[in-house]
Amino acid sequence: MKVAVFGLGYVGAVTAACLAQRGHTLIGVDVNPQKCEMIASGRSPIVEEGLDDLLLQGVQSGRLRTTTDVLDAVREADLSIVSVGTPSQPNGALDLSYVYRVCQEIGEALAQTRRPHVVVLRSTALPGTTETCLGILRGAAQGTEVHVAFNPEFLREGSSIRDFDAPAYTIVGSDDPVAEAALRELYADVPAPLLVVAPRVAEMVKYTANAFHALKITFANEIGLLAKAMGVDGREVMGLIVQDTKLNVSPAYLRPGFAYGGSCLPKDVSALLHLARREEVPVPLLSALPQSNRAQIERVVDQVLATGARRVTVLGLAFKAGTDDLRESPAVELVERLIGKGCEVRILDRAVQTAKLLGANKEYIERRLPHVSRLLTDDPEALIHDAQAIVVTQNLPEFTRMLETVQPGVPVFDVASLKAPPAHLHLHGVAW
Ligand SMILES: NC(=O)c1ccc[n+]([C@@H]2O[C@H](COP(=O)([O-])OP(=O)(O)OC[C@H]3O[C@@H](n4cnc5c(N)ncnc54)[C@H](O)[C@@H]3O)[C@@H](O)[C@H]2O)c1
């Protein structure tokens, strides 16, 4: 393919070199003439292992050239990749002015070439940017056909050529079949799955990945500090943590939904935070966990109350399905808050009901939660037909079946993130 790359920095220079190596024809564009000259003479403008060689090969093969002239590039290319900088403003906000300027310039060039063109945004940009860019491009292109996609870049400086050649996946954010087809062709020989999603999802994925990486580093450091205070080497601890690929380094616990609870997580986080205070080890990330968790329960309470509902059904009372353990269950907290706000609450939780009948958890339930225990019922009339709002806290097939009979107008808060919810309901996810 004939591809123009706008912005020959860390991302653009590597992208141009790697695509040229794969046999595409590349025109690199930058406002900085020195960068253009360096690349045109086969030298890398950045320090990056292997990049000098690749650029030189690209130039010598005649598949890579540079220009500062936008029209020159757009006239030759069928597809433009935008990889200009998106720095922070002094207040922390994202500065998209370079991206918008390039889109305006490409659009103006397209108004002259009158040839269909695909624009791929590769700069990291917040959800909604691709839509804005499409508006800018269409406005400037004056009727020339233009297609856009967002294609986040996941390479890491220092290993960027290896990362480009072997990514975990290629994400294409587009609802435009022409742009999708062009990217499938561009990456045809990249040995990784190509996943097509909505532009906003692709934009959000890039930020989520970077926030997750920052979270991992900070988490490991705070655990290391706490471990050290106890005479333990945190590297050994984290070395063991990552070997559990069932619960630790895995999809477990990474689905947006409800607060954590139960007999372990709140208690053990609390013990760690107490230890940190005692040892005078600052752990701001870990300290934020209970606060963020409480806020998630509050958010559900507020959103249920905001519907104006006073008769509320809660499906699932224990902290997760398949247990009768009510200790520190966020659903209990939710019910107590709703009762406190004057709601009439009905609860279905068969595990808790059975435990109560068998006497196993009877004493705990009746002594600690008499007000909540009285609200347990399996009467569908009270649970479904009288309900003005429903909160589902557990992912159980029975709850999904019960929801089939709910009237479409009744607000249903699905904090369990049900696998196959009834299609006729508009579910409120709170965190999704
Ligand atoms: N650096 C990384 O490792 C990395 C990884 C993934 C994503 N990203 C994202 O990719 C984008 C680019 O990052 P970078 O590190 O390559 O930036 P960079 O600052 O190294 O390069 C940006 C280049 O764009 C050029 N430029 C600015 N305005 C231009 C215009 N109007 N026309 C042509 N060129 C123009 C600049 O001269 C510069 O050479 C950013 O959004 C960044 O967040 C970076």
The ligand as a Gaussian input file, in Angstrom:
#p B3LYP/6-31G(d) Opt

LIG

0 1
 N        6.441000       7.110000      22.542000
 C        5.803000       5.989000      22.765000
 O        6.354000       4.994000      23.227000
 C        4.346000       5.860000      22.407000
 C        3.737000       4.599000      22.428000
 C        2.398000       4.498000      22.062000
 C        1.680000       5.644000      21.713000
 N        2.288000       6.864000      21.736000
 C        1.510000       8.021000      21.323000
 O        1.840000       8.315000      19.972000
 C        1.814000       9.713000      19.734000
 C        3.174000      10.187000      19.242000
 O        4.121000       9.961000      20.264000
 P        5.688000      10.133000      19.998000
 O        6.374000       9.708000      21.254000
 O        6.056000       9.470000      18.708000
 O        5.766000      11.733000      19.828000
 P        7.018000      12.613000      19.372000
 O        6.904000      13.904000      20.072000
 O        8.296000      11.828000      19.481000
 O        6.770000      12.842000      17.810000
 C        5.752000      13.628000      17.307000
 C        6.230000      14.179000      15.980000
 O        5.139000      14.855000      15.353000
 C        5.681000      15.941000      14.651000
 N        4.612000      16.881000      14.323000
 C        3.961000      17.765000      15.142000
 N        3.042000      18.468000      14.431000
 C        3.074000      18.003000      13.165000
 C        2.357000      18.312000      11.986000
 N        1.418000      19.266000      11.977000
 N        2.658000      17.619000      10.868000
 C        3.621000      16.684000      10.860000
 N        4.341000      16.345000      11.965000
 C        4.070000      17.001000      13.095000
 C        6.744000      16.493000      15.594000
 O        7.676000      17.327000      14.913000
 C        7.371000      15.179000      16.092000
 O        8.444000      14.778000      15.258000
 C        1.382000      10.341000      21.060000
 O       -0.016000      10.501000      21.052000
 C        1.779000       9.300000      22.077000
 O        1.004000       9.403000      23.253000
 C        3.610000       6.996000      22.048000

